[in-house]
Amino acid sequence: MGSIGFGELAFLVVLALLVFGPDKLPGIANTVGKALGAVRREASGTLDELKRAAELEEFRGVAPELRSIGQELRGTRDELRRGLSSGGAAMASSAAGARQQQAALSGPAPFDPDAT
């Protein structure tokens, strides 16, 4: 959609003259102009606020800290993977066996006929 051309603008002026009359048209034009100015000022102010918020100055100091935490987590993950591949799997399976043995020794779960 393009802007309003001369022909369309002339048509709107003639239509406004017919609808509102030559007495009220200058006052209406003045009111419309003030309203458009207020809308433009408000839009400009809102745009400036959004630009300031987008700068994110306060978060720039946090980025290096987050990077170091990420590196530490990657290192811990790699250590855990190496431990599981070199013998941790045997420990994990023996821990699972110990849990199964503990469950077998404790017997079945208690049954409460009033609960059903």
C-alpha positions in Angstrom: 0.0 0.0 0.0 1.4 3.3 -1.0 0.8 6.8 0.3 -2.2 8.9 -0.5 -1.8 10.7 -3.9 -2.9 14.2 -4.8 -6.2 12.9 -6.4 -7.2 11.0 -3.3 -6.3 13.9 -1.0 -8.4 16.3 -3.1 -11.3 13.9 -3.0 -11.1 13.6 0.8 -10.9 17.4 1.2 -14.0 17.9 -1.0 -15.8 15.1 0.9 -14.9 16.7 4.3 -16.2 20.1 3.1 -19.5 18.5 2.1 -19.9 16.5 5.3 -18.7 19.0 7.9 -19.2 22.3 6.1 -16.7 25.2 5.7 -17.4 26.6 9.2 -16.3 23.5 11.2 -13.6 22.2 8.8 -10.7 24.4 10.1 -11.4 23.4 13.7 -11.6 19.7 12.8 -8.3 19.9 10.9 -6.7 21.6 13.9 -7.9 18.8 16.2 -6.8 16.1 13.8 -3.4 17.7 13.5 -2.9 17.9 17.3 -4.1 14.3 17.7 -1.6 13.0 15.0 1.2 15.0 16.7 0.4 13.4 20.0 0.3 9.9 18.5 3.7 10.5 16.8 5.3 11.8 20.0 4.0 8.8 22.0 5.2 6.4 19.3 8.6 8.0 19.3 8.9 7.9 23.1 7.9 4.2 23.1 10.4 3.4 20.4 13.1 5.1 22.4 12.2 3.1 25.5 12.3 -0.1 23.5 15.8 0.8 22.1 17.1 1.5 25.6 15.7 -1.8 26.9 17.3 -3.7 24.0 20.8 -2.5 24.8 21.0 -5.0 27.7 23.9 -3.3 29.4 23.3 -5.0 32.7 23.6 -8.5 31.1 26.9 -8.0 29.5 28.8 -8.6 32.8 26.9 -11.9 33.3 28.0 -13.4 29.9 31.6 -14.3 31.0 30.4 -15.9 34.2 27.9 -18.0 32.2 30.6 -19.0 29.8 32.8 -20.2 32.6 30.0 -22.1 34.2 29.3 -23.8 30.9 32.9 -24.8 30.6 32.9 -26.3 34.1 29.7 -28.2 33.3 31.2 -29.6 30.1 34.3 -30.7 32.0 32.2 -32.4 34.6 30.2 -34.1 31.9 33.3 -35.4 30.2 34.7 -36.7 33.5 31.5 -38.6 34.2 31.5 -40.1 30.7 35.2 -41.2 31.1 34.4 -42.7 34.5 31.4 -44.6 33.2 33.3 -46.0 30.2 36.3 -47.1 32.3 34.6 -49.0 35.1 31.8 -46.9 36.3 29.4 -49.1 34.3 30.4 -52.1 36.4 29.8 -50.0 39.6 26.5 -48.8 38.2 25.4 -52.4 37.5 26.6 -53.6 40.9 24.6 -50.7 42.5 21.5 -51.8 40.7 22.1 -55.4 41.9 22.4 -54.2 45.4 19.1 -52.3 45.2 17.4 -55.4 43.9 18.9 -57.5 46.7 17.7 -54.9 49.3 14.2 -55.0 47.8 14.1 -58.8 47.9 15.2 -58.8 51.6 12.6 -56.3 52.7 9.7 -58.5 51.4 6.5 -57.5 49.7 4.9 -54.2 50.2 2.3 -54.0 53.0 -1.3 -54.5 52.0 -4.1 -52.5 53.6 -7.6 -53.8 52.6 -9.3 -50.6 54.0 -7.4 -48.4 51.6 -9.0 -49.9 48.5 
